[in-house]
């Protein structure tokens, strides 16, 4: 019984270690979503990819400067508007294994 507990602890440790090592290789994708009309679906495309979340969010900060931009720093999501003819651009940094949703 004690051997199985030790093996269980070792297994859990290896799983945690692997999760951290595997995650270190992840890249982050900057997604750009465009909604051309109020209530229309947002069409998402990739803007660029980065080796770290920090670099991705720095790019969003650069994009999201100006009077027609709104930045949510809790989620690093940026929204830019064109007030002359409605259009909204959304920017999100997500892991390369996750696609954006509405």
C-alpha positions, 0 to 999 in steps of 0.5 A: 500500500505504501509503495502505491502511495509513493508511486502516486505522488511521483506520478502527480509530480511528473504530471505537474512537471510535464505541464510546466515544461510543455506550457513553456513552449506555447506561443501566443496568437494575437487575434483580430476580430472585425464586426462591420455592423451592429449585431453582426457576427465578428469575423476572427483572423490571426494578426500575428504570433508571439513566443510570450504572452507579454510580447503579445499584450505589448502589441495590443497596447501599441494597437490600442492607442488613440481616441477611438480605442478602449482597452480592458487591462484585466483581459488585455482585450482591445476594441477600436471603433470607426464612428463614421460608418460602424465597424469595431475591431477586437484584439485578443491574445490567446494561447495558440491552442485556443480560438476566440469566440464572441 
